């Protein structure tokens, strides 16, 4: 009898639990969870695409995984040391404030700056907006002209377009076929009312390293503030704000194995550069960026900068060797492979390749087992090729076939070898279906053909 009563009670409890679970599934979090990949013994299915397992990750320019050592540094500030760093009346606030200031010093030491010159932001996009719009708004009575390049990140280009709508003049400098700017054209473009020169240090799409030191010298000569977007340079190439003579520098956390949602802005103190804040509020970060500083994220960025300072040289040697392995492995088996951008002045972890007679979107869809990105805007309705590659003067057909391989701290040689195997297989498969490739093999010059419409 007792066992029957026990069984009955258990059934009632299970019914209530099931009902509760069903109610919880109506929540937003549960709704979001329903788009998670469906995993079975034969592979993973997501968004209608089925693959044999999680892809190899070779898209480090888009984002990097959080280094486990960075996560270890962050965790206490989520759990026990959760105080607001702006709370001045108790231990919780004091210890968070100390952690933020320690992180500020860690970021500063990686770029050769003073901790007082570092302002924490939500990322490089916000830092770029504060730099471009903030400087020009502050000096608007005397300065009306900005100089930038055609290959900048979208947030710099869009900030410049915003300024144009407000009546400012913007000069978009062209780049040479190797992706680098002509210093004489920069010198010629500077006017008495030029208020800012903004040139990114390392290009996010093709990885070329601009001659930042020389640009800084020209700006110093004309007494023009110089801003550089160093999101892709931080922790990857040596940075010295004094040598580079930068007035403002944008930095990002999630490109250097720190979490997403945190970045920094370097603002020179001597000679002092002033900006108009783009966000109003409690006056945190010296009034330049109001809002509670997210202690765990900032601690993560500081820890990542400290690791980068110690391991940059080792990472650079290892990543260079793997870039060479990837490029040589692909070129040994395929012809018509072109590296976009300068090979001499580039960050080794970014390898942007174009494959002749192959459509980039088809190649990307075929490379489901490798997480890479295309230089062409394959997700847009217009399917326009990359504006960066077009600025280099790359032919439209080649610009459409570009793939960016991103190599990072945690990339292995086995992943590189597998990526070579999959890329070669897919390119060969697509070329077999291409009538253009057949014609080229037969010695026909495609550019001489007069195509007619029907």
C-alpha positions as a Python dict, from the first residue, in 0.01 Angstrom:
ca = {
    (1, 'X'): (0, 0, 0),
    (2, 'X'): (279, 239, 98),
    (3, 'X'): (456, 170, -232),
    (4, 'X'): (136, 253, -429),
    (5, 'X'): (98, 585, -243),
    (6, 'X'): (468, 662, -309),
    (7, 'X'): (431, 581, -680),
    (8, 'X'): (117, 799, -702),
    (9, 'X'): (295, 1094, -536),
    (10, 'X'): (592, 1053, -771),
    (11, 'X'): (364, 1059, -1077),
    (12, 'X'): (198, 1381, -950),
    (13, 'X'): (538, 1544, -890),
    (14, 'X'): (658, 1451, -1240),
    (15, 'X'): (339, 1592, -1395),
    (16, 'X'): (387, 1923, -1210),
    (17, 'X'): (755, 1936, -1316),
    (18, 'X'): (663, 1868, -1680),
    (19, 'X'): (397, 2141, -1670),
    (20, 'X'): (653, 2384, -1520),
    (21, 'X'): (908, 2298, -1786),
    (22, 'X'): (646, 2356, -2060),
    (23, 'X'): (568, 2699, -1912),
    (24, 'X'): (938, 2785, -1892),
    (25, 'X'): (982, 2692, -2259),
    (26, 'X'): (758, 2986, -2344),
    (27, 'X'): (1026, 3225, -2211),
    (28, 'X'): (1255, 3425, -2442),
    (29, 'X'): (1560, 3226, -2338),
    (30, 'X'): (1392, 2898, -2425),
    (31, 'X'): (1276, 3041, -2757),
    (32, 'X'): (1635, 3143, -2833),
    (33, 'X'): (1756, 2797, -2736),
    (34, 'X'): (1538, 2641, -3005),
    (35, 'X'): (1773, 2776, -3276),
    (36, 'X'): (2069, 2586, -3132),
    (37, 'X'): (2230, 2332, -3367),
    (38, 'X'): (2062, 1995, -3381),
    (39, 'X'): (2328, 1733, -3311),
    (40, 'X'): (2298, 1364, -3391),
    (41, 'X'): (2542, 1079, -3447),
    (42, 'X'): (2593, 1175, -3812),
    (43, 'X'): (2676, 1544, -3757),
    (44, 'X'): (2536, 1891, -3682),
    (45, 'X'): (2246, 2062, -3860),
    (46, 'X'): (2193, 2438, -3830),
    (47, 'X'): (2013, 2687, -4057),
    (48, 'X'): (1946, 2403, -4301),
    (49, 'X'): (2318, 2321, -4336),
    (50, 'X'): (2446, 1979, -4227),
    (51, 'X'): (2814, 1926, -4146),
    (52, 'X'): (3003, 1632, -4001),
    (53, 'X'): (3116, 1822, -3689),
    (54, 'X'): (3216, 2164, -3559),
    (55, 'X'): (3418, 2343, -3832),
    (56, 'X'): (3785, 2436, -3805),
    (57, 'X'): (3803, 2798, -3692),
    (58, 'X'): (4011, 3016, -3928),
    (59, 'X'): (3831, 3349, -3890),
    (60, 'X'): (4039, 3512, -3615),
    (61, 'X'): (4007, 3860, -3775),
    (62, 'X'): (3633, 3844, -3704),
    (63, 'X'): (3679, 3743, -3340),
    (64, 'X'): (3909, 3533, -3126),
    (65, 'X'): (3822, 3281, -2855),
    (66, 'X'): (3875, 3397, -2497),
    (67, 'X'): (4209, 3269, -2368),
    (68, 'X'): (4141, 3039, -2067),
    (69, 'X'): (4392, 3242, -1862),
    (70, 'X'): (4190, 3557, -1941),
    (71, 'X'): (3870, 3385, -1829),
    (72, 'X'): (4039, 3280, -1502),
    (73, 'X'): (4125, 3645, -1432),
    (74, 'X'): (3766, 3755, -1506),
    (75, 'X'): (3563, 3500, -1308),
    (76, 'X'): (3611, 3646, -955),
    (77, 'X'): (3465, 3977, -1077),
    (78, 'X'): (3146, 3799, -1184),
    (79, 'X'): (3104, 3601, -864),
    (80, 'X'): (3251, 3743, -541),
    (81, 'X'): (3410, 4077, -639),
    (82, 'X'): (3105, 4210, -821),
    (83, 'X'): (3111, 4568, -690),
    (84, 'X'): (3055, 4879, -899),
    (85, 'X'): (3401, 5036, -954),
    (86, 'X'): (3242, 5381, -906),
    (87, 'X'): (3111, 5298, -556),
    (88, 'X'): (3343, 5494, -327),
    (89, 'X'): (3203, 5398, 15),
    (90, 'X'): (3281, 5026, 59),
    (91, 'X'): (3522, 4742, -11),
    (92, 'X'): (3329, 4602, -308),
    (93, 'X'): (3368, 4928, -499),
    (94, 'X'): (3730, 4977, -392),
    (95, 'X'): (3847, 4633, -508),
    (96, 'X'): (3666, 4671, -843),
    (97, 'X'): (3819, 5017, -888),
    (98, 'X'): (4167, 4876, -816),
    (99, 'X'): (4109, 4599, -1073),
    (100, 'X'): (4001, 4855, -1338),
    (101, 'X'): (4308, 5073, -1272),
    (102, 'X'): (4536, 4769, -1288),
    (103, 'X'): (4383, 4676, -1625),
    (104, 'X'): (4431, 5034, -1746),
    (105, 'X'): (4802, 5001, -1667),
    (106, 'X'): (4821, 4664, -1847),
    (107, 'X'): (4666, 4808, -2165),
    (108, 'X'): (4891, 5117, -2146),
    (109, 'X'): (5211, 4912, -2111),
    (110, 'X'): (5135, 4717, -2431),
    (111, 'X'): (5129, 5037, -2640),
    (112, 'X'): (5390, 5242, -2450),
    (113, 'X'): (5139, 5488, -2304),
    (114, 'X'): (5052, 5627, -1960),
    (115, 'X'): (4753, 5464, -1783),
    (116, 'X'): (4602, 5814, -1759),
    (117, 'X'): (4574, 5816, -2141),
    (118, 'X'): (4352, 5504, -2157),
    (119, 'X'): (3971, 5534, -2167),
    (120, 'X'): (3766, 5212, -2162),
    (121, 'X'): (3485, 5182, -2419),
    (122, 'X'): (3258, 4909, -2553),
    (123, 'X'): (3493, 4834, -2843),
    (124, 'X'): (3686, 4975, -3139),
    (125, 'X'): (3367, 5092, -3315),
    (126, 'X'): (3282, 5324, -3026),
    (127, 'X'): (3646, 5436, -2998),
    (128, 'X'): (3650, 5520, -3370),
    (129, 'X'): (3327, 5719, -3339),
    (130, 'X'): (3460, 5917, -3040),
    (131, 'X'): (3787, 5982, -3226),
    (132, 'X'): (3652, 6091, -3564),
    (133, 'X'): (3334, 6273, -3463),
    (134, 'X'): (3455, 6379, -3118),
    (135, 'X'): (3769, 6557, -3241),
    (136, 'X'): (3599, 6732, -3533),
    (137, 'X'): (3304, 6847, -3320),
    (138, 'X'): (3539, 6985, -3054),
    (139, 'X'): (3752, 7183, -3302),
    (140, 'X'): (3468, 7264, -3546),
    (141, 'X'): (3520, 7642, -3529),
    (142, 'X'): (3871, 7616, -3677),
    (143, 'X'): (3890, 7276, -3847),
    (144, 'X'): (3660, 7153, -4123),
    (145, 'X'): (3859, 6885, -4307),
    (146, 'X'): (3929, 6514, -4241),
    (147, 'X'): (4166, 6283, -4430),
    (148, 'X'): (4115, 5905, -4429),
    (149, 'X'): (4165, 5615, -4671),
    (150, 'X'): (3930, 5421, -4897),
    (151, 'X'): (4012, 5094, -4718),
    (152, 'X'): (3923, 5193, -4361),
    (153, 'X'): (3681, 4994, -4147),
    (154, 'X'): (3314, 5072, -4211),
    (155, 'X'): (3273, 5253, -3877),
    (156, 'X'): (3542, 5508, -3971),
    (157, 'X'): (3402, 5555, -4323),
    (158, 'X'): (3046, 5591, -4190),
    (159, 'X'): (3160, 5840, -3922),
    (160, 'X'): (3325, 6044, -4199),
    (161, 'X'): (3006, 6033, -4408),
    (162, 'X'): (2814, 6152, -4102),
    (163, 'X'): (3055, 6448, -4076),
    (164, 'X'): (3006, 6524, -4446),
    (165, 'X'): (2632, 6551, -4387),
    (166, 'X'): (2712, 6810, -4118),
    (167, 'X'): (2914, 7019, -4364),
    (168, 'X'): (3269, 6892, -4305),
    (169, 'X'): (3500, 6807, -4599),
    (170, 'X'): (3648, 6455, -4619),
    (171, 'X'): (3933, 6337, -4842),
    (172, 'X'): (3936, 5961, -4905),
    (173, 'X'): (4292, 5873, -5006),
    (174, 'X'): (4332, 5592, -5260),
    (175, 'X'): (4570, 5303, -5192),
    (176, 'X'): (4824, 5139, -5422),
    (177, 'X'): (4775, 4787, -5560),
    (178, 'X'): (4955, 4647, -5252),
    (179, 'X'): (4702, 4815, -5018),
    (180, 'X'): (4943, 5079, -4882),
    (181, 'X'): (4888, 5454, -4905),
    (182, 'X'): (5113, 5691, -5098),
    (183, 'X'): (5275, 5921, -4838),
    (184, 'X'): (5321, 6201, -5090),
    (185, 'X'): (4948, 6199, -5165),
    (186, 'X'): (4881, 6227, -4791),
    (187, 'X'): (5121, 6520, -4762),
    (188, 'X'): (4956, 6693, -5061),
    (189, 'X'): (4605, 6641, -4916),
    (190, 'X'): (4674, 6825, -4585),
    (191, 'X'): (4515, 7171, -4571),
    (192, 'X'): (4535, 7453, -4312),
    (193, 'X'): (4187, 7352, -4188),
    (194, 'X'): (4263, 6976, -4166),
    (195, 'X'): (4151, 6866, -3820),
    (196, 'X'): (4228, 6492, -3832),
    (197, 'X'): (4410, 6222, -4028),
    (198, 'X'): (4268, 5872, -3968),
    (199, 'X'): (4453, 5570, -4109),
    (200, 'X'): (4417, 5215, -3976),
    (201, 'X'): (4735, 5035, -3868),
    (202, 'X'): (4651, 4681, -3988),
    (203, 'X'): (4371, 4625, -4237),
    (204, 'X'): (4102, 4385, -4113),
    (205, 'X'): (4038, 4237, -4456),
    (206, 'X'): (4379, 4202, -4620),
    (207, 'X'): (4615, 4237, -4321),
    (208, 'X'): (4848, 4500, -4469),
    (209, 'X'): (5044, 4711, -4219),
    (210, 'X'): (5040, 5081, -4311),
    (211, 'X'): (5359, 5290, -4261),
    (212, 'X'): (5216, 5436, -3941),
    (213, 'X'): (5543, 5586, -3813),
    (214, 'X'): (5595, 5780, -4137),
    (215, 'X'): (5230, 5896, -4136),
    (216, 'X'): (5279, 6014, -3776),
    (217, 'X'): (5588, 6214, -3878),
    (218, 'X'): (5398, 6391, -4157),
    (219, 'X'): (5112, 6475, -3917),
    (220, 'X'): (5362, 6608, -3661),
    (221, 'X'): (5525, 6823, -3928),
    (222, 'X'): (5187, 6983, -4013),
    (223, 'X'): (5063, 6981, -3651),
    (224, 'X'): (4756, 6773, -3741),
    (225, 'X'): (4612, 6517, -3493),
    (226, 'X'): (4661, 6158, -3610),
    (227, 'X'): (4413, 5879, -3527),
    (228, 'X'): (4473, 5512, -3602),
    (229, 'X'): (4234, 5219, -3574),
    (230, 'X'): (4466, 4959, -3417),
    (231, 'X'): (4201, 4691, -3347),
    (232, 'X'): (4380, 4438, -3570),
    (233, 'X'): (4730, 4552, -3466),
    (234, 'X'): (4708, 4535, -3086),
    (235, 'X'): (4902, 4239, -2947),
    (236, 'X'): (5008, 4132, -3297),
    (237, 'X'): (5268, 4389, -3399),
    (238, 'X'): (5478, 4610, -3165),
    (239, 'X'): (5302, 4941, -3093),
    (240, 'X'): (5468, 5250, -2948),
    (241, 'X'): (5247, 5559, -2935),
    (242, 'X'): (5553, 5785, -2905),
    (243, 'X'): (5726, 5641, -3212),
    (244, 'X'): (5403, 5640, -3408),
    (245, 'X'): (5318, 5995, -3291),
    (246, 'X'): (4948, 5910, -3265),
    (247, 'X'): (4705, 6144, -3088),
    (248, 'X'): (4424, 5887, -3068),
    (249, 'X'): (4420, 5509, -3105),
    (250, 'X'): (4123, 5269, -3109),
    (251, 'X'): (4165, 4927, -2946),
    (252, 'X'): (3943, 4617, -2927),
    (253, 'X'): (3930, 4337, -2670),
    (254, 'X'): (3783, 4047, -2866),
    (255, 'X'): (4058, 4053, -3131),
    (256, 'X'): (4324, 3969, -2869),
    (257, 'X'): (4159, 3674, -2687),
    (258, 'X'): (3962, 3896, -2447),
    (259, 'X'): (3580, 3903, -2427),
    (260, 'X'): (3349, 4088, -2665),
    (261, 'X'): (3195, 4417, -2554),
    (262, 'X'): (3510, 4590, -2431),
    (263, 'X'): (3766, 4813, -2598),
    (264, 'X'): (3979, 5115, -2523),
    (265, 'X'): (4071, 5455, -2660),
    (266, 'X'): (4417, 5603, -2626),
    (267, 'X'): (4400, 5983, -2588),
    (268, 'X'): (4731, 6170, -2585),
    (269, 'X'): (4788, 6406, -2288),
    (270, 'X'): (5098, 6592, -2414),
    (271, 'X'): (5030, 6764, -2649),
    (272, 'X'): (4673, 6726, -2529),
    (273, 'X'): (4400, 6622, -2767),
    (274, 'X'): (4038, 6709, -2682),
    (275, 'X'): (3720, 6531, -2790),
    (276, 'X'): (3351, 6599, -2752),
    (277, 'X'): (3188, 6302, -2570),
    (278, 'X'): (2946, 6102, -2785),
    (279, 'X'): (2754, 5973, -2480),
    (280, 'X'): (2627, 6179, -2186),
    (281, 'X'): (2573, 6047, -1834),
    (282, 'X'): (2751, 6006, -1503),
    (283, 'X'): (3083, 6141, -1625),
    (284, 'X'): (3281, 5818, -1589),
    (285, 'X'): (3614, 5778, -1771),
    (286, 'X'): (3698, 6149, -1727),
    (287, 'X'): (3364, 6242, -1883),
    (288, 'X'): (3468, 6104, -2221),
    (289, 'X'): (3269, 5782, -2194),
    (290, 'X'): (2987, 5784, -1939),
    (291, 'X'): (2843, 5457, -1813),
    (292, 'X'): (2944, 5201, -1552),
    (293, 'X'): (3276, 5043, -1645),
    (294, 'X'): (3217, 4664, -1678),
    (295, 'X'): (3484, 4537, -1438),
    (296, 'X'): (3499, 4169, -1556),
    (297, 'X'): (3533, 4269, -1923),
    (298, 'X'): (3796, 4532, -1847),
    (299, 'X'): (3991, 4283, -1631),
    (300, 'X'): (3977, 4041, -1925),
    (301, 'X'): (4114, 4301, -2165),
    (302, 'X'): (4394, 4390, -1922),
    (303, 'X'): (4489, 4023, -1875),
    (304, 'X'): (4486, 3969, -2254),
    (305, 'X'): (4718, 4269, -2305),
    (306, 'X'): (4959, 4139, -2041),
    (307, 'X'): (4967, 3798, -2211),
    (308, 'X'): (5018, 3960, -2552),
    (309, 'X'): (5314, 4158, -2418),
    (310, 'X'): (5480, 3837, -2297),
    (311, 'X'): (5389, 3610, -2589),
    (312, 'X'): (5373, 3838, -2896),
    (313, 'X'): (5715, 3734, -3027),
    (314, 'X'): (5643, 3362, -2983),
    (315, 'X'): (5295, 3394, -3137),
    (316, 'X'): (5434, 3587, -3435),
    (317, 'X'): (5696, 3319, -3516),
    (318, 'X'): (5444, 3036, -3483),
    (319, 'X'): (5171, 3212, -3684),
    (320, 'X'): (5419, 3311, -3960),
    (321, 'X'): (5527, 2946, -3996),
    (322, 'X'): (5164, 2836, -4026),
    (323, 'X'): (5082, 3108, -4279),
    (324, 'X'): (5374, 2986, -4491),
    (325, 'X'): (5253, 2625, -4454),
    (326, 'X'): (4901, 2722, -4563),
    (327, 'X'): (5008, 2932, -4862),
    (328, 'X'): (5270, 2685, -4985),
    (329, 'X'): (5030, 2392, -4936),
    (330, 'X'): (4759, 2557, -5149),
    (331, 'X'): (4998, 2687, -5417),
    (332, 'X'): (5166, 2346, -5452),
    (333, 'X'): (4837, 2195, -5568),
    (334, 'X'): (4656, 2488, -5736),
    (335, 'X'): (4743, 2747, -5999),
    (336, 'X'): (4576, 3088, -6028),
    (337, 'X'): (4608, 3168, -5655),
    (338, 'X'): (4671, 3537, -5579),
    (339, 'X'): (4757, 3694, -5243),
    (340, 'X'): (4568, 4022, -5195),
    (341, 'X'): (4778, 4300, -5043),
    (342, 'X'): (5149, 4340, -4981),
    (343, 'X'): (5339, 4026, -4879),
    (344, 'X'): (5626, 4230, -4733),
    (345, 'X'): (5419, 4461, -4510),
    (346, 'X'): (5143, 4243, -4372),
    (347, 'X'): (5040, 4074, -4047),
    (348, 'X'): (5111, 3701, -4095),
    (349, 'X'): (4785, 3586, -3931),
    (350, 'X'): (4576, 3734, -4213),
    (351, 'X'): (4600, 3558, -4548),
    (352, 'X'): (4354, 3688, -4808),
    (353, 'X'): (4357, 3475, -5125),
    (354, 'X'): (4174, 3498, -5455),
    (355, 'X'): (4118, 3183, -5662),
    (356, 'X'): (4084, 3247, -6035),
    (357, 'X'): (3780, 3100, -6218),
    (358, 'X'): (3595, 3019, -5895),
    (359, 'X'): (3297, 3205, -5747),
    (360, 'X'): (3372, 3308, -5387),
    (361, 'X'): (3020, 3240, -5263),
    (362, 'X'): (3023, 2887, -5409),
    (363, 'X'): (3362, 2823, -5253),
    (364, 'X'): (3243, 2944, -4912),
    (365, 'X'): (2934, 2725, -4928),
    (366, 'X'): (3150, 2429, -5019),
    (367, 'X'): (3391, 2497, -4732),
    (368, 'X'): (3132, 2423, -4463),
    (369, 'X'): (3392, 2241, -4254),
    (370, 'X'): (3619, 2547, -4233),
    (371, 'X'): (3501, 2870, -4067),
    (372, 'X'): (3644, 3140, -4296),
    (373, 'X'): (3501, 3459, -4442),
    (374, 'X'): (3483, 3595, -4792),
    (375, 'X'): (3624, 3928, -4900),
    (376, 'X'): (3311, 3976, -5107),
    (377, 'X'): (2985, 4066, -4936),
    (378, 'X'): (2838, 3720, -4990),
    (379, 'X'): (2556, 3776, -4744),
    (380, 'X'): (2429, 4094, -4908),
    (381, 'X'): (2152, 4096, -5164),
    (382, 'X'): (2367, 4290, -5413),
    (383, 'X'): (2663, 4046, -5398),
    (384, 'X'): (2895, 4341, -5450),
    (385, 'X'): (3265, 4256, -5423),
    (386, 'X'): (3471, 4385, -5130),
    (387, 'X'): (3523, 4763, -5135),
    (388, 'X'): (3874, 4706, -4996),
    (389, 'X'): (3976, 4482, -5287),
    (390, 'X'): (3818, 4719, -5539),
    (391, 'X'): (4025, 5002, -5387),
    (392, 'X'): (4336, 4790, -5459),
    (393, 'X'): (4231, 4776, -5824),
    (394, 'X'): (4156, 4402, -5813),
    (395, 'X'): (3943, 4289, -6109),
    (396, 'X'): (3580, 4233, -6017),
    (397, 'X'): (3591, 3861, -6099),
    (398, 'X'): (3896, 3810, -5875),
    (399, 'X'): (3752, 4032, -5599),
    (400, 'X'): (3449, 3801, -5594),
    (401, 'X'): (3667, 3494, -5534),
    (402, 'X'): (3856, 3610, -5225),
    (403, 'X'): (3871, 3409, -4903),
    (404, 'X'): (4026, 3541, -4580),
    (405, 'X'): (4207, 3279, -4373),
    (406, 'X'): (4269, 3396, -4014),
    (407, 'X'): (4539, 3216, -3814),
    (408, 'X'): (4564, 3267, -3438),
    (409, 'X'): (4721, 3158, -3111),
    (410, 'X'): (4522, 2835, -3088),
    (411, 'X'): (4539, 2728, -3454),
    (412, 'X'): (4713, 2392, -3498),
    (413, 'X'): (4921, 2249, -3784),
    (414, 'X'): (4663, 1970, -3824),
    (415, 'X'): (4392, 2234, -3880),
    (416, 'X'): (4608, 2407, -4143),
    (417, 'X'): (4669, 2077, -4325),
    (418, 'X'): (4298, 1993, -4320),
    (419, 'X'): (4210, 2343, -4444),
    (420, 'X'): (4454, 2298, -4735),
    (421, 'X'): (4298, 1961, -4822),
    (422, 'X'): (3941, 2092, -4812),
    (423, 'X'): (4020, 2416, -4999),
    (424, 'X'): (4210, 2240, -5277),
    (425, 'X'): (3936, 1978, -5316),
    (426, 'X'): (3661, 2241, -5337),
    (427, 'X'): (3848, 2470, -5581),
    (428, 'X'): (3927, 2174, -5810),
    (429, 'X'): (3564, 2062, -5795),
    (430, 'X'): (3435, 2410, -5890),
    (431, 'X'): (3693, 2453, -6165),
    (432, 'X'): (3588, 2121, -6320),
    (433, 'X'): (3242, 2275, -6365),
    (434, 'X'): (3378, 2607, -6498),
    (435, 'X'): (3381, 2652, -6878),
    (436, 'X'): (3609, 2954, -6831),
    (437, 'X'): (3879, 2742, -6668),
    (438, 'X'): (3858, 2492, -6957),
    (439, 'X'): (3905, 2773, -7207),
    (440, 'X'): (4208, 2907, -7018),
    (441, 'X'): (4364, 2560, -7012),
    (442, 'X'): (4319, 2547, -7389),
    (443, 'X'): (4519, 2871, -7417),
    (444, 'X'): (4227, 3107, -7489),
    (445, 'X'): (4264, 3459, -7343),
    (446, 'X'): (3925, 3526, -7183),
    (447, 'X'): (3980, 3903, -7175),
    (448, 'X'): (4003, 3910, -7556),
    (449, 'X'): (3660, 3748, -7598),
    (450, 'X'): (3377, 3981, -7704),
    (451, 'X'): (3075, 3855, -7511),
    (452, 'X'): (2733, 3927, -7661),
    (453, 'X'): (2394, 3937, -7490),
    (454, 'X'): (2096, 3737, -7612),
}
